[in-house]
Amino acid sequence: MANERAEIQELTLEEVMGDRFGRYSKYIIQERALPDIRDGLKPVQRRILYAMFSEGNTNDKGFRKSAKTVGNVIGNFHPHGDSSVYEAMVRMSQDWKMKTPLVDMHGNNGSMDGDPPAAMRYTEARLSKIAEELLKDIDKETVDLVLNFDDTTNEPTVLPARFPNLLVNGATGISAGYATDIPPHNLKEVIDAAIYLVSHPNASIDKLMEFVKGPDFPTGGIIQGIKGLKSAYKTGKGKIVVRSKTEIETMRGGKEQIVITEVPYEVNKATLVRKMDEIRLNKKIEGIADVRDESDRTGLRIVIELKKDTPANGILMYMLKNTDLQVSYNLNMIAINERRPQQLGIREILTAYLKHKREIVEKRTRFLLQKDQTRSHIVEGLIKAISILDEVIKTIRESDNKSNAKDNLVKAFDFTVMQAEAIVSLQLYRLTNTDITQLQKEADELTKRMKGYNLILSDEKTLNNVIKTELKEIRTQYAQDRQTVIEDEIEEIKIEKEVLVAEEDVVVSVTKHGYFKRTSLRSYSASNPEEVGLKEGDYSLFTEKMSTLEQLVLFTSKGNVINRPVHEIPEIKWKDLGQHISQSINLEQNETIIAVFGLKEFSDQQRFVFMTREGYIKQTLASEYEPKRTYRSRSATAIKLKSATDECLSVYLIDDDSQLDVFLVTHLGFGLRYNLTEVSLVGSTASGVKSINLKKDDYVVNGIIFNPQEGNKSAMLVTHRGSVKKMNMREFDLISRAKRGLLVLRELKNKPHRVALVIGVEDKHDELTILTSKNKTQTILPKEYAFSDRYSNGSFILDEDSDGIPVDSYKSNVVLIEEEPKEN
């Protein structure tokens, strides 16, 4: 285009966004969020300390309003919001966050409860004594100074830092693509490690950890996990567990209380106490009488008062697991090194600090050497001038002015310009007899000092000794005892179920359609057992008295298992419907509950037997079906079905398979019996083995596990035409697994019978209700039926055309549960 302007660039949005965000990221990484590895400070912290030092707001002087310091920092060095500057200043004064606070503050500077500090117009502050050690020698050209944001003054790029502040006070920060979390450490331990590293630059992590035992939090606590600690010190990344320091005290009346005297680093105490009290109020566990915060000026103290006969250790374990009494702490030691963010281990951090320290000592020594050389040169001129004092005075008196006098002294006596300046500026009282002696003494002292400076600069060993000496001085002056205890192993938290749940006997009910509930014995006793809440067409699959400490295990037609601790089952009146399992677990389409069991424990002495429609069978230990971590929201695999059309038909819980037989019946009328020992023991996700050899269009209707030594178990067969017959399974021929089996019905040429239902029954007690496809029911009493042979088709109880085909059955016996008599 003709009107294009040369100064306008055409750039794609992608280029512009990438370039601008790249610059922004570089800025916040280097200039905002991450600490410098040398002095351990972020820019805002460094600017606050330097501003206070420049204004003389030091430890040996009085406090000044925080607002004055904040305004000075914003106006000269850090052109950002005052709240961010004040928050950084306050944090540096909080002794529960900083191992060695860098700012002394008068007034409210917040609390461990998360209370905000008073406004900056109310608080006063000054540098702490140890903070001045970070700034010491900054006036000796030890660090580079750069222009501030408006070029009106200079600010340091790093502080001289006479101790390894990054490890001592730690650091946290989130940047673009980087986050750092360096815990505070014990100053004495860190300096001891640094001193050792001066002489042994290739020291191993194990050796350094003999000095630095681990983080030393200002809030104390207990660290567990030496393995994670070692990983962090080696690579810069690792995980540890931080636990509160607790003790169990015995009170009068046989009661106990848990006393917490130290909490994990950066845990909000008020939130912790509130969370523990909510556990008490919501009765998530029984036995807590009160939770109190008794902290005062003497120290932290939280008390969990327990009721009589409550297991204190069990309550403590629960609190450790479910509150911030114990937390995981992830070390992620990232700092700016050589103007780049790097993840570094403890040796690299200390090595970088010692390199910085060495540069500081060398620069300071050169500065002092240059200063003494200048003074030595002047003293030399003054001594020479006093030795020819009369000639010097005569020359000065004959000069026109000061400038002329300096020129004349240079020409007449070979003084340098610097020496001539010192001579003409000399005061008359200095021309006494004693001054020559003092000058000579000063000259000797200067020579001695310069010799020492030159030795430091030329000899590595001497330089190292200076570094060690200065570190030892800091250690002697500021060393503190370790507060945090280190333990090698992470203790596994085991919570006894008795602690979590108050033991109580209840009635648990599960229906075929998936409604379940628990009912107190009182509610059950006040109702008739027949009045259980049911939808039309639904029936009870499981009704038993159970303890709240037991587990309910439900198996579905899709081969899944659902776990529910009894105490987590919703408590609902006996007459009410109950809660549907799908409110917490997603069921597949057409997935139904087929079997329910109540267990006290998941034992290796018991096993489940599964049988499927397409002819598979397996045994699996009960222990394989312990609740998984996600048991509340999803089911787990009980048996892996081979195809989408297969389904689990029946599940049995057995103690020993040596005396048990399997009896299977197929739709086309084949029956097979064999010993259960032929079925191998496999895992929960296995499919099992072939149970029967099926014809092409055949499928298993049901399978029954029975003990042939006991004569009270029979099989009721119901055909699709509504015929029923009872079979004695003990008299059925014993064959072997995976065979075709024998016919259990007489084959008819016209309208042959096909098996619709197979039910195992107890002759004397059971009552069966048959459900049809037309929602009709028919009740039968097995004891009224005689045993039939394999060639009988039984007797009709339903008409296929008018009543429909039998599709389901259940035992309609009313379960009577009586409350046990209470002891006197």
N, C-alpha and C positions, 0 to 999 in steps of 0.2 A: 504494500500500500504506500501511496505517496506521502501520507502524513505520519508515517512511522517515526518515532523519536529514538535517537541512538541510545539515550540513557535508560530506556525501558527494556528490561529483559523479559523474555517469554519463557516461563518455567512451568513444568507440570506440577500439579498439586502433590503428586507422590514425591517429587524431588524436594519441594518446599517443606512438606511435613517431615520427611526423613531428616533433612538438614537441621531444621529448627528443633525437632525433638532430640536429635543427637547432641546438639549444643546444650540444650536444657539438661539432659541426662548427665552430660559431663560436668556441668556446673553443680548440680545437686549432689553428685557423687563426691566431687573433690572439695566443694565449698560449703556444704550444708550438713549432710546426714552422717558421714563416716568420719571417725577420728583419725588423726595422723599417728602413725606408728611410733613416732619419735617422742612426742610429748603427751600422747593419749588424749588430745583435746579436739573437739570439733571447732570450726571457726568461731561460732558465737561464744563458746566458752573461753576461747583464747582471747577474744576481743574484750570480754567482760573483765577478765583478770588483768589484761594489759591496761585497760582504761582505769581501773582502780589503782593499779601500781603507778601509772603516770600522774594521777591526781593526788598521790600521797595518801591514799585511803588504805593504809597498811596496818598491820597487826599492833604496832607500837603506838598507834594514834587512836583517837576516838572514833566511834561509829558515825556514819553519814546516812542520810535518807537514801533508801534504795531508789527512789524516783530520780534523784540527782545522777546516780550512776547509770541508770537505764537511759536517761536523756543524753548523757555524755556518750554512751555506746552507740545509740541510734544516730546522734548528730555527727559523730566522727568516724565510726567504723562500720556499723551494721545497719544499713538503711532498710529495716524491716519493721514489723509491728512491735509495739512495746510489750505486748503480752508474751510473745515468744522469747524476747530477751529476759523478761522478768521470770518466766517459768524456768529458763535455763539457769538463771542466777539462784533461784530458790532451790532447785534440785541440787546444786553444788553445795548447799548449806544443810541438806537433810541427812542426818547421821544414820538413818535407817535405809538410805539408798547409796550413800557414798561411804566407802570404807574410811577414807581420810577426807572429810569435808574441806573444800577449798575456799569456802566463804563462811565467815562468822556472821550470824544474823540475830538481831534483837527483834522480838515480836513474834507473831504467829506465822510460822513458815510451813503450815500444814501438819498432817499427822499420818500415822500408819493406817488410820481409818478412812483415808481418802479425803479428809477435810481439806478444802482449798486454803491457801495462805491468805493472810490479810493483804489488802491492796498495798501497792508499793509506796503510797504516800504515808502509810502507817509504820512500815518496817524500816529498820536501819541495818546497815551491813558494813563489813570491812573484810579485807583479805585475811584468811587464816594464816597462822604461822607457817604451816607446811606449804601453803600456796606460794609464799614468797620464795621458797626453794625452787619452784618452777621458773621464777622470774629472775633469780639471782644471776648476776653477771650479764644481764641483757644490755647494760650500758657499756660493755667492753667489746663491742663489735663482734659478738659471738654468733649472732644470727642475722640473716638477711632481713632488711626492712624494705617494704614496698610502699608506694603511694596508696593512700586510701581511696575510696570511691570518688571523691571530688577533688583529689590532688592537693588537698590543703595540709595534710600531715602524713606521717609515715606510720605503718603498723608492721609488726613482725609476722613472718610467714610461719614461724614455729618458735616455741619458747625453749630456753636453754635446758630446762628440766633436769634437776640434779638427782632425780630418782625415776624409775620406770613407771610412770603414772598410768599408762594404758592397762597394765596388769593389776596395779594396786587398786585403782578405782573402777576398772572395767568400763564398758560402754555398751549402749544399745542404740540402734538407729535403723531406719528403713529408707532405702534410696530406690533409684530406678534400676531394677534388676539385681539389687544387692540388699542384704539385710545383715546386720551384725549383732551379735549377742556375746559379749565378753564379760564374764563374771568378775567381781572384785576378788583380790587375793591379799594375803598377809604381807605387809611391807617388809618385815624382817626376812621372811622366807624368799621373797622375790629378789631382794638385794643379795642375800647369801648365794642364790643361784647365779645372779649376774656376776658377783665377785669370782665364783668358781669358773664361770664361762670366760672371764678375762684371761685366765691362765690355761684353760682347756677349751679352746674354741670348737673342738669337735666332740664335746661331751654328749653322751647318749641321753635319750629321753628318760630312761630309767635312772640315770645318775642325777639328772636335774630334778626328778621327782623325789629324790631323797631330801632335797631342799624344799621344793614347792610341793607340799602334800596334796594340794587341791585348792579350789576356791575357798575363800574365807569371807562369808557373807556378814555384813554388819548386823544382820538380824539373827546370826547364829544358825541353829538347826543342825540337821544330820545329813550328810551326803552319802549315798550308797551307789556303788558301781565303779570300782577302780578300773574296770575294763573300758568303759565308756570314757572315763577321764583320761586314760592313757591314749586312747584314740584321738581325743580332742587335742591333747598336748602334742601329738605327733603330726596330725593332719590339719588341725584347726576346726574339726567337726566331730562332735560326739554327744552322747546322751547320758545324763545321770538322773538320779532320783533325789529330791530334796524333801526330807521329812521333818516334821515338827519335833521338838524335844518335849517329851511328856513323861509324867510319872503318875502312878496310881496311889492315892492316899486313902488310908482307912479312917472312917469317921465313927462316931459313937453309934451304937445301935446296930452294929454289923454292916453298916452301909459303906460304900466306897465312892470316891470321886476321882475323875481324871483331870489332872492339872496340866495345862499347856503353858510353858514358859518361853518358848521360842517357836516362831512360825517360819515357813519358807520365805525366801527372798522375794520381795515385791508382791507378796500376797496382801490383799486388803483385809485388815483385821476385822473391821465392822461387817464386811460382806461374809467373811468366814463364820463369824459368830451367828449372823442371821441365817445362814444356810444350815448350820447345825441345829439352831432352834426350830427351823421349819421341819427338819426331820423329826424332832420331838413332837411338834404340834400336829403334823400329818400322820403321826404314829407309823412311820415307815419301819421303825424298829421299836420294840417295847423296852421299858426299863429306865428311860431317862426322865428324871424328875425335874431338872432345871438346867439351863445353860446360861452362864453369867460371864460378863467381861469385868474382871476385877483389877484391870491394869491401872497403875497409878504412877507417880513420879519415881517410885522405886523400881519399876520394871513391868514387863508384860506378864499378865496372868489371866488365863481363860479357864473357867471351871465347868466341867460337865458333871453335875451331881446325879448319881444313880439311885434307883430304888433298891430296896433290900433284896438280896439274893440275885442281883443282876450280874452276869459275867462281865466284869470291867474290861478285860482284855478283848473279848468279843466285840463289845461296843466300840472300843478303840480301833480295832481292825476295820470295822464298818466305816467309821469316820475317816480313816486314812484313805479308804478306797473311794468314798463317795463325796468327799469335800477336799478343799485345798489344804488340809492338814498334811497331805503329801502331794507333791507335784513333780512332773517330769521337767527337767531343765535341759534344753538343747544348746550346747555350746556351738557357736558359729563365729569363729574368730577372724573377722575380716577388718582390715584397716588399710589406710592409704600408705603405700610404700613406694617410694620413687615415683610419686604422683600417679600411681595406679592402684586400684583396689585389689588386694590379694588376700587369699585365705591362708593363714600362717599358723604354724605350731608354736609352742612356747619357746623353742630354741631360736627360731627365726625372729620372733618378736624381740627377745632379749638381745640377739645379735644385732638387729637393726638399731635398738636403743643404744647399745655400746658403741656402735659406729657413730651415731649422733653425738654421744658423750665424748668420744675421742676427738671429733671435729670441734666441739665446743671448747675442750681443754686446749687444743692446739691454737684456735683462734684467740682465746683469752690470753694464752701465753705470748703469742706474737704481739698482741696489743700491749701487754704489760712490758714486754721487751722493748718495743718501740718507744714507749713512754719513758722507760728508764734510760734508754740510750740517749734520748733527747735531753733528759735532765742531767745525765753524766757529762754530756758535752758542755752544757751551760755551767755546771759546777767546775769543770776543768778550766773554763774561761775565767770564772770568778777567782779561782785560786791564783791563776796567773796575773790577773789584774791587781789583786791585793799585794802580790809580791813586788809589783812595780807601781805602787799606788800613786806616788808623787808624779811620775811621768804621765800616768793616766789622767790625774786630776788637771794637770797643766794643759794637756791636750784638749780636755773637755772645756776648760775655761776659755781657751783661745778659739773655740768653735762658735759659729754664728747662732746655731740652733740645735735641736736634738738630732735632726736628720744629718746635719753637717758633722756633729760630734761622732755619730756612728760611723760615718764615712772615714773620718780622720783616724779613729781607733783601728779600723780595718787596715788602713794604709800603713799606719805607724807601727803597729804591733802584731800584725797578721792574725787578728781576731776574726772569727767568722761573723756574718751579719747577725746570727742568732745570739752569739756571745756578746757582741757589741750592744744589742738591744737589752740584754740582761744587765750589762754593766751600767749603762746610762739610766736604767730604771732602778738601780740599787739605791736603797735608802741609806742615809748617812750613819744611822746607828749600827748598820751592819759592818762598818769599817773599824770595829773594835778589835782588840788583840785576840779575843776568844773566838771570833768568827772564823778565822783561818783554820782553827782546830776543828770546829763543827763541820766546815766544808770538807775537810780532809776525811773526817769520819763518815760523812754522807757519801763521799766518793767511794770509800771502801765498801760501804753497804750496797751501793748501786752495782759495783763490780761483782760482788758476791751474788746478788740477785740475778744479774744478767747471765752469770755463769750457770746458775740453776735453770734459768729459762732455756738457755741454749742446750743444756743437757736433756731437758724434757723434749725439746723439738728434735733432737738428734738421736736419742736413745729410746727404743721401744719399751724396754723394761722399766725405765724411769717413768715414762708416760703411763704405763699400766699401773704402776704403784700409786701415781697421783689419782687415777680413776678409782682404784680400790680404796684409798684413804678417804676420798670424798664420799664414796658410798657408805663406808663404815661410819662416818660422822653422821650421816642421815639416819642410819640404822640405830645408832646409839641414842640419838635425840628423839626419834619418833616411833621406835619399835613398840608393838602391842602384842598381847597374848592372843593366840588363835581362839576364835569363837566357835567356828564350825567344826564338828566332829566328822572324821572320814571313816567310812566302813567299806570293806572290800566288796562285799556281795550285796546285791539288791534283794532284800527280804521279800519273799512271796507273801502276798496278803491272802490269808485263808479265813473265810468267814463261815462260821458254823451256822447252819440253817436255823438252829434253835434261837440264835441271836436275832435273826431277821424277823422271825415269825412267832407269834404267840400260839402255842399248840392248842388246838381245839378240834373236837370231833364235829364233823358236818356231814350232811347228805349231799352227794354229788350226783347229778343227773345229766345224761347226754342223750339226745334224740337222734333218730335216723336222719332227719332233715338238717341236723347240725346245730341245734340249739343246746346250750349248756349253761349250767348254773350250779352254785352251791347254796345250800339252805341250812340254816342253823337247826339243830335238833329240836329246839323249842318251836320254831315255825312248822317243822315237819310234824311234830307231835300234836300240834293244834289243828292239823288238817287230816283229812282222810287220805291214805296213800293213793286211792283211785283219783283224787282231785288234782293230780299233777297237771300243770299248765301245758297243753299240747295244741298244735294246730290240727285242723281236720286232715286225716290221712297220715299223720305223723305218729310215731310210737317211740317208747323209751328203749334205747339201745343199751343203756348202762345206768343202774341206780344202786349206789353202794354207800355205806358209811365209811368215811375216810378221815384221816388226820390232815390238818392244814400243813403239816410238814411233808406230806407225801406228794407224789407226782401223778398227773393224769397223762396218759399216752394214747393218742388217737391215730389210727391208721385209715388211709383213704383208698378209694377204688383206683386211683391213679398211681398207687405205689408210694405215697408220701406219708411222712409221720409228722404229727403236730404235738408239741410238748406244752403242757400247762401245769406249773406248780399249783397245787390246790388253793393256796392262799391268794393266788392271782386270779382265780376264777371269780367272776362277779357274784356277789352275794344277793340273791333274789328269793322272794317268797316262794313257797312250794306251789302255790296256786297260779303263780305268774309264769309267763312263757319262757323267759330266759334270754340270753344274748346269743346272737348267731355268730358262729366262728368266723364268718366272712368279714365281720366288723374289724378284725385285727389281722386275719390271714386271707390272702387272695386264693380262692379256689378256682380250678379250671372248670370249664363248662361240663356239666354232667358228673362232676367229681362229688362223691358222697362218702360219708363216714361208714366204714364197714366193721370196725372193731375198736373197742375201748378197753384200756387196762389201767388199774390203779397200782402204782409201785411205791414201795418204801425206799428202794434203792435200785440202781442200775447195776446188777451183779453179773460177774462172769460165770456164776453158777446157773444162771437161767438163760434161756434162748428163745427167740421168736421163730416160728415156722410160717412161711408164706407160700400160698398157692395161687396161681394165676389162671385166667380163662384159657389161654393158649397153651397150657400144659407145661408150666415151669414151677419148680419148687425149690426152696432153699431154707437153710437154717442160719441164723445170725445171733451172736451173743447180745444179750440185752444191754450190755455196757456200751455197745456201738450207738445206742439211741439216746444217750445223754443229751440234754439240751445244748444246742449250739449257741454261739454268741448272739445270733439274730433270731432266736426262737420266738420272740414276741411278735415279730412282723412277717415271718415267712416259715414255710414248712421245709423239712429236709427230706432227702431221698431215703426211703425204707427198702425198696427193691427197684432195680432198674428194669423197666418193661421193655421187651424186645421190639414192640411195634406200637403205633398209635392206637391200634384197635384192641390191644391187650388190656386187661385190667386185673387188679388184685381182687381175689374172691374172698379169701378168708385168712385170718392170722390167729395163731395159737401161741400161748406162752407156756413153755414146758420147763421142767427141772432136769430131766434126764431122758435121752431118747432110746435107751437100751431096751425098754419094755414096751415101747409104743409102736403102733402100726399106723399106716396111712391108708385111707379108703377114699378113692376118687370115683366119681360117676360123671359120664359125659352125656351130652344132649342126645346122642344117637343110642344111648342105653348101654354103654360099655362100663363095666366096673372093674377096678384094679385095686388089689390090696398087696402091700409089701411093708417090710420093716423100715422104720424111720432112719435106722443106722445107715441105710444106703444113700441118704441125702447128706452131702458134705457140708461142712461149716464154712461159710464165706462172709465177706464184709458187707456193710450196709448198702454199698452202691453196686453190688453184684446182681446178676440176673438169676443165678442159680442154675439148676440142671433140669433136663427133661423129666417130667413126672409121669407122663403117659404118652403112648404112641397114638396120635389122633389121626382119624381119617380126614380127607380133604375138607369136608364141610362140617366137621365135628368140632366141639369145644367142651371144655370142662364146665360142668354146672356148679359143682362145689366139691370140696375135699374135707374129710373129717379125720382128726387125730384121736385115736382111742387106745386104751390099754386092754388087750385081749384077756388079761387075767381078771378083769372086773366085768361082771355080767350085766351091768345096768345101763350100757350105752347101746342104743339102736339107731338105725338110719331110717328116716321117713322120706319116701320118694313120692313126689307129686308130678303127674304128667301134664302135658299141655291140654289134654282133653278133660282134666279134672278128676283123674283117678289117683287114689292114694294107696300105698302099700308100705308095710313095715318090714325091714330086713334085719336079720341078726348078722352083724358084721363079723362076728367071731367065726361063723360057719362059712364065710366066703373064702374061697381057695386063696392061700397065700402064694403069690407069684413073685415077681421082682420088678424093680423100677423100670420105667420106660417101655413096658410091654403094652400090647393092645388091650388086654384084659378080657373079661368074660361078659356076655350079655346079661343084663339084669332085668330085661323085659322080654316078653314073648313077641316076636316080630309078626305083625299082621300085614296081609297083602293090601287090604284097604284101610285107609286112615290109621296108620300105625301110631302107637303111642311114642311120644318123645318126652324126655325128662325135662321138667321145668324147674323143679326145686328139689334140693336134697338137704335135709336138716338132721343133725345129730340130737337125740333126745334122751332124757332120763324117763324111763317108763312110768314110774310111780307118781312123779310130781309135775311133769311138764304139761303145759296147755298151749296148743299152737293156734295161731290165727293166720289164715291164708288170705292174701290180698290179690285181687284180680285186676286185669287191664280195664275193667269197667267199674272200678272203685267199689266192688262188692267184697265182703269179708265172710269167711267161714271158719268157725272155731272147731277144732278137733281135739280129742284126748288120746294121745298115743297108747295109753294103757288099755284102751278099749279095742285095740287092733291086735290080731294074732300075727305071728311071724309068717311071711310068705316066702316061697322059694323063688329062684331066679326066673322061673318060667311063668310066673303070675304077673298080670298087669294090674292087680289090685282092684279096689272097689271105687265106684264113682261117688264123689261128694259134690261135684259142680257140673253144670252143663256148659260146655264150651261156647255154644251159640248164645245162650241167654245170660250166663254169668260172666263170660269172658275167660281169658287165659290166665292161669296163676302166674304172678310176676314177683311176688315177695312173700315173706312169712316172718313171723316173730313169735317169741314165747310171751304169751299174754298173762303169765302168772303175776300176781300182784306181789311186789317185794315188800315185806314187812320189816321195818327197822325199828328196833326198840332201843330207847335210851338206857344206858347201863345205870343201875342203881348207885346213888352217891354213897360214899362211905360216911359212916356216922362220925 
